[in-house]
Amino acid sequence: MKERTIKKYPAIKSGSLELKEAVAIPGIGLTIPVRAAKAKLSALLELVAGGQQVTITSDGEPKAVLSPIRAERSRKVFTGTWEHLKKMPPWRGGQTAEETIREDRDSRGW
């Protein structure tokens, strides 16, 4: 009968918290099982905030990736509805939206 070998990995430290369940796998990076991720979410968020990418696994299969938010991707500034309305083409006649909706409702018997 083959003897089962158990690999010991060094614990990953995140500030004051320690992740004993996290493993660094070549090609994938830092991985952690889903149950351990639920229990140590705050430590994982500290790691991710520090720039580390973490892969969450279930049954040994990668299922999700936690990655830091990039500062380059900033949100588009809201300029208001007036700026939007200035870009709209002018109304050239025809039915208004209210008339179209009323006609649709009347045809359905509402």
Secondary structure, DSSP 8 states (H G I E B T S, - for coil): -----------EEETTEEESS-EEETTTEEEEEHHHHHHTHHHHHHHHHTT--EEEEETTEEEEEE----TT--------HHHHHHHS----SS--HHHHHHHHHHHHT-
